Amino acid sequence: MNLRASCAAIAFVAAFPVAAQTAADPEGPGPRAEVDAPGDEIVVTGLRAGLSRAIDTKRNSDIIVDSIASEDLGKFPDTNVAESLQRITGVSVDRSGGEGQFISVRGFGPQFNTVLVNGRSIATENAGRAFSFDLLAAELISGADVYKSSNAGIQDGGIGATINIKTARPLDYDGQKIILSGQANYEQLADEFAGDGFALYSNTSADGRLGILASVSYQRRKALVNTVATNGYYRTNLPLAGLTNVNFAQNYDQISDAQDRERIGVNGTVQFEASDKVLLTVDGLWNKFTVDSTANSVGHFFSPGSATSATVDGNNTVTSFSQNATGHTDYINRTFNRPTELVAFGANLQWSPSDLIDVTLDSSYSKATSNNGGNEIFAVIGFNNAVTFNNTGSGLPDLTAANGFVDTSVGRAHFATREGFDRSEEKYENRLDATFRSEGGFIDAVKVGAYFQDLTKRNTLVRTEANVGCAYCGYAIPVGAGLLQPFNPGNFFNNAGGNFPRQWLQFNAEDYFTFLESTAAANAQDLAVGRPVGSLAAFLAANNGYDAIVYPDSFAVKERVIGGYVQSDFKSEIGGLPISGNFGVRYTRTRVNSRGSQQELLDLRVIANDTTSYTGVFSPTAVPVTRITTYDNFLPSFNAKIDFSDDVIGRFAASQTVTRPDLSLLAPRVSFTNLRPGNLQAAGGNPELNPYKSTNFDLTGEWYYQPGGYFTVSAFYKRVQDFVGSSVAVEPFTIANADNIFPGGAAPFNVQRPRNLGVIDVYGVEVGFQHNLTWLPAPFDGFGVTANATFVDSSSATTAAGNTLALEGLGNSQNAVLFYEKSGLQARLAYNHRDEFIQTLANGTGGQPIFFRGYGQFDASASYELTPYATLFVEGVNITNAKTRTRGEFDNQFLSIVDTGARYSVGARFNF
């Protein structure tokens, strides 16, 4: 397939200096580990100096690596690490609440990238392997390296890249250093203020052999996220409209989500250089990131059986329809809380018994948790409403209703639950590395090492206290007077087009639970549905008051990896041209013990007065399931660099790398995700999955045409075997069929499972450019520009429903910055763009893909140095208020638009 390469896409690198504080070292966590490039202890103090050192790092390294670093300690001009990394060529960001959260590299999503902190694997609180970079405040790190080619000494797991985040080391700085900064933040959409603060202390003693460093960061945002969305389209029939096998929207929601985001980070390091031959480093990192989110929304769940008229397009997608009053409008109160915590600490001992031998022993532990069990509320009050949906215009879809959306007297009880997942991951890791250098000849050094990692992932669904659930499903009784109140979210897509509710009703979830738990409401429900009075009250009493119940969606996976490597570094000449590099092989053995529960569905029952869903009847207990698998990998690698001249360098790299399947995919369980008539859905794991295995080739040319300027072009190719895809197939589940719904007593579910499906090829080109405009007359000689773009494609770059081999996250990206630095003034205007890509291969609704439309964002910052010790700064993020959008399989299948608004900050920084 031809590479999608638009010349307009060539753009620009960074909104801050792209420089490495220390040279890239893929085998050691500390700045004093052996490196291939000079300048181990250079401190970046200015924008131009940082850019120049970035050039030196890239130019001298034998491995393909890009780096970033702060101009000084605590001086990254970004909220979190992901937003800093997005400036690197080939790196793209997925955002949450307007902040960078996950990164993709060269089109490979977050699960394909290995993340290290100081050379060590780091735990993640997510169900899979993706690391949430928004856990880490950018101020706490001194830099990061993105390894795009591999060598034997780099931990395996990253087909896309290996990212090593570095924290500051006290022995890299002379004497005492104190940094204080503070800023005020303003959220334009929420019209709210909050504040950030940062403090760092570093000092050395004992003739510079003992160093201590401690830093703390505090960040807070009071954000508002507005969303208009449908959860997806699925294939179904509209009997009243006389249409069959059409793509029908499941719902249409308007959501106003108020978020309080608080990030606290602490970092500490102690170093002791016992002698010229022994260096001990002990460090720790603690971060707490809490998102308290309350979303008030109005939702319209559509039922195919209620659609009285409809129109379809050439793709058989329903573009407009009318639904009779058997359908429902719902007012929803939902919390999306995210209480996350990360702790990591380790010890590193570097010993050089002679000038030719270095030995490093590193041991570390990390744990990430997200304890949201029983903490997520989903509560629904609804009423019968006839609506008309129209998605034939150029703006957002229209939705109008016969009874409107603001009548406080129409609400009826439906659904309320408290649940959530407790997730945790623990990692123990030990590494032993040794380097034996020669005194000359082709082999410059031989490196050997051993590796051990023990990982445990737990994912536990917990429902706590009064979990009413579906006890009131069916909209049978009215809610208490005064519970529903008018809600005006303000500026809710007022200029986005579309005729849909921009005002609706809201309620307090706790007041709603109090009503549902009352005896009066329970007895009224019994009367309305024809049950003996007192039945529901007895049920609720029997299920209230417990501390926690663990449900079958829970799973645990224990993974143990042992391995070792041998690598030779070489230096020589070919035709008088210097050549250097390395070759080696890494071996790993992986053992996975996955445990879960198989949920047994006993029956599906009709809900009185509700044609949109069935009630599921499940077994009181779940059957535990355990699977153990093992596999081995031999991973060769080769890297070579040739200096054609002082200014022109060529590189070639070849390797094999693996990415293990997401741990959540290995859980031996089945969960039933949708019990709606005509759209029964379930999802299951697959503990027998093999890892992805990729054969990689890289070819790079670099031209350093002037001091501070370069032009680079890189081509890469990856052939990924055992690609894991999620396929949807109809599977029958035997049920009691008490209501005689399904002939033969078998309910057909569309079951989504991961499987090793085949091979895909990924290939691309990266272009980078940097130029300082020093030839301009003063004061314009302070301007400069940097640029990069990535063009990537694959053998399966497009998708339709049922195609499970397309690569999620694959897409072109471009970055741009115009910067200025002169006489104490610094300013940057940065643009980051990502072309359309497949966000999700198989949507939970209908199994169809989700496409993330192309998105571009402008950020700006400026600072002025009042004195050598004090600097004022101002920053703006998403200053043009760009909005993210998604679509379904076809272009007119609207899925979502999300507005997070712009945010601004002003502050001061003091450096002593």
Summary of the structure (lengths in Angstrom):
residues: 912
radius of gyration: 28.9
end to end distance: 56.6
largest distance: 95.5
contacts: 3355
relative contact order: 0.13
helix: 8%
strand: 57%
